């Protein structure tokens, strides 16, 4: 994990402790990620060194935002009972009137988070999937030419603003679990009262709004838990409001499955002076698994060639064909 000052680390452990716990686990255990896609998409990523971030409202489960937002509003609007009231009381002790301001502020941002957020999805990769991948993911992604790009975790774990798109683990929670998650914030605010008191009104609102946004965008129904998903999230008006980094995430209108839509192109590049490493194709891709298909050998030959062109000297040893006997 990249360097980060002690005060910022303390604040992250107050407002996003479960996220920090997940990051530490991934970083210390060397956990890899995996992106399931079609062979066509895999070739494009390797050849161009570009990943697409897609409109969150056009992803597989279009109600994903609604689930997270519903769980959050259930807690915040008082249905969390004594827990929501306790949190609001503690916040009011720091800045009178802040809870009403925050509610209005988040309501104003909600249409932006819902309709103007772009994401790229990946899953945690398990060691016993190295040669076969995950059956449920082959069934869901890539069609008859599925490919799994197994990724090293380095660029996803660094604390850097080089790219204004940020990685988050997905929580698979019911309403009551989101309530429990937010209820824990009350105790942490009280325990760290001196540090929280040093935040201005706007700084405190910013931390809370960011936590509310993450809950809305990165909470899924527990029925999806086996996906072990992480998301790279980008909301242009929120993450790069002044447009300083706009050339690093560029919009384009494409047509996918007959639907014209905006995507954002993220170049797989390092920015060492800004603390971003390990993002180029040879550094990022650890392994490639070709899913169940009758075209496995042709796809493997092509991917090995593209990886060599991208600078991966040992490409042939990195690409395997899954032997899961999946009938389409």
Order of alpha helices (4+ residues) and beta strands (2+ residues): alpha-alpha-beta-alpha-beta-alpha-alpha-alpha-beta-alpha-beta-alpha-beta-beta-alpha-alpha-alpha-beta-beta-alpha-beta-beta-alpha-beta-alpha-alpha-beta
